[in-house]
Amino acid sequence: MKEIPIRDEYIKLDQFLKFVNVVSSGIEAKIVIKDGQVKVNGEVELRRGKKLHNQDEVEVNGEHYIINAYQ
């Protein structure tokens, strides 16, 4: 599992996917999310604006990430 530090309280799911280079654009993020390829905390997430907070876990393309928000 890769720990991903963020500076803010949260990051939106589509922004996160671009941040970790899973996708290269917002359109690509929208497609990946709407196709049900992304899990947040073990459940498929279909909302690209889902806010990810400290210790949330994201799974996509066989990779696992955990959010580490600066406190």
C-alpha positions in Angstrom: 0.0 0.0 0.0 1.4 3.4 -1.0 0.9 6.3 1.4 0.0 9.5 -0.3 0.6 12.7 1.6 -1.8 15.7 0.8 -1.5 19.2 2.1 -5.2 19.9 2.6 -8.0 18.4 4.7 -9.2 16.4 1.7 -8.8 15.8 -2.0 -11.5 14.9 -4.5 -11.3 11.5 -6.1 -10.8 12.7 -9.6 -8.1 15.0 -8.5 -6.5 12.2 -6.6 -6.4 9.9 -9.6 -4.6 12.6 -11.6 -2.2 13.3 -8.6 -1.0 9.7 -8.5 -0.8 9.5 -12.3 -3.4 6.8 -12.7 -5.1 9.0 -15.3 -3.8 12.0 -17.3 -7.0 14.0 -17.5 -10.3 14.8 -15.8 -12.2 13.1 -18.7 -10.2 9.9 -18.2 -10.8 10.1 -14.5 -14.5 10.4 -15.1 -14.5 7.3 -17.3 -12.5 5.2 -14.9 -14.7 6.2 -12.0 -18.1 5.7 -13.9 -16.9 2.3 -15.1 -16.7 1.2 -11.5 -12.9 0.6 -11.5 -12.2 2.6 -8.3 -12.9 1.4 -4.7 -12.8 3.8 -1.7 -12.6 2.0 1.6 -13.4 -1.3 0.0 -16.5 -0.2 -1.8 -17.0 0.8 -5.5 -17.2 4.6 -5.7 -19.0 6.2 -8.7 -18.8 9.9 -7.6 -15.8 11.7 -9.0 -16.3 14.5 -6.5 -16.1 12.2 -3.5 -13.9 13.8 -0.9 -11.1 11.7 0.4 -9.9 12.4 3.9 -7.1 11.2 6.2 -6.7 7.4 6.3 -9.2 6.8 3.4 -8.0 3.9 1.2 -8.3 3.9 -2.6 -7.9 0.9 -4.8 -7.5 1.2 -8.6 -5.8 -0.9 -11.3 -4.5 -3.3 -8.6 -2.8 -0.5 -6.7 -3.7 0.4 -3.1 -3.2 3.9 -1.7 -3.9 5.5 1.7 -4.4 9.2 2.2 -2.2 10.9 4.7 -3.6 14.4 5.2 -1.3 16.9 7.0 -2.8 17.7 10.4 
